[in-house]
């Protein structure tokens, strides 16, 4: 005679076994790898209030370019690579200015279409149409 578990119990068993098969996250100093990021944090716009542009600074990437990441401090998966002198909009920064949340135009998109030069009523996550991400502080010439 074969005994079958009730559906909820079978699901719980399957989920608990799946959780055990997941690899441990890499150490903080793990090398950058391709693939899915471990953390994601959208860039916030309008953090300076409704009387200022949604992103306070138009800046240029410094010579040599920079990598764009999914979250501040998350360096395991690169979201995009930006060439030196590319224009980006700096929308927010971590408290220590080690990371900047940016919005940038993707290939074939006019940077004016990003919509971050005008004010927004309330601070909110950037939803597009341009791309967004996080870069290390010191990789852009602010206000350039």
N, C-alpha and C positions, 0 to 999 in steps of 0.2 A: 504494500500500500504506500502510495506517495503522498506525503503531507505537503500542502502548499500554504505559504504564509499569506495572511490577508494583504491586500494591495498596499495599504499605508505602511505596514511593517516591512514589506519587500522593498518599497521605495527608500525607507529609512536605512535599511541594511545596505542597499546599493550606494546611497549617498555617503554613508560612513566609510565604505570600502574605497570609493573614489577619492575621498579626502586623504586617505592614507597613502594613496599612490602618487600624490603631488610631490615634486621635489622641493627641498627646502630653498628659500630665497637665497641668492648669492650674498656674500659679505658686502659691507658698505664700500669696500675698495675694489669690487669686482670690475674686470675690464668691460668696456662697452661691447654689447652684443646686439645683433639684429633681432627683431621679433617684437613681441608685445611688451609694453612697459609694465613695470610693477605698480606704478602710481600714475595717476592722471589728475591734473587740476587745471580747469579752464581759466583763461585770462579774464580778469574783471575789467570792465570799462566803466567810466563815469565815477570813479572813486574820488575825484577832486570836487564833486558837486555839480549841480545843474547849470551853473553859470560859466563853466569852462568846457573845452572840448572833451569828448569821451576819453581820448588818450592825450595826455599832456604834452608829449614831445615827439617830434619827427626827428629821427636820428639816422645815421649811416653806420653800417657795419664796418669795422676797422679792416685794414688790409689783411689778407690771409683768410678772411671769412670766419664763419662761426657755425657751430652745430645748434640746432633747435631741439629742445627736449619736451617731453610730455608734462613735466611738473618740475617745480624748483627742487633741486637736489637729486633729481632722477636722471642718472647718466647712463643707464644700462641700455636704453634703446633710443636711437636718434630718430627724430620725427622728420627733420628736413635739414638741408645744408644750405647756408646762405653765402653768397659770394661777397667779397670785400666791396665796399661802397654802395651796397644795396640799401635802399631806404626802408626803414621799419618805423612803426609807431610804438613808442614805449607807453604802455598803459598802466602798469603797476610795477612795484618792486617789493622784494622781501624787506623786512625790517633792517637788515644789515647791508642792503644793496648788493648782495652777492648774486642775486638773480633778478632778471627783468622779464615781466610778462609782456609779450609783443604781439602785434598784428602786422601781417605783411601780405602783399599781393602775390598770388601764385602766378605761374606762367600764363600770359595772355589776358590777365586781369589788370585794369587800370587801378592804380593805388587809390585814386579818388573814390572808387566804388566801395572801398572798405567801410565807409561811413563813420569813421572815428574822429573826423575833424570837427564834427558838430556835437553839441551837447546832448546828453540824455537825461531824462527826468530823475532816474534812480540808478544807482550802481547795479550792474548785472553782468552775467557771463556773456562774453562775446559769442555770437551765434553765426557769424559769417556775413557776407559771402567770401571774404578773404580767409587766409589761414592764420592760425595763432599758435603760440608756443612759448617756451621759456629758454632764455639764453643766459649765459654767465655774465655777471656784471664785469665791466671793463672790456667787453668785446664790441661795443658801439661807441661812436663819438656822439655824445648827447647833444641834441639841438642842431646838428649839422645838416 
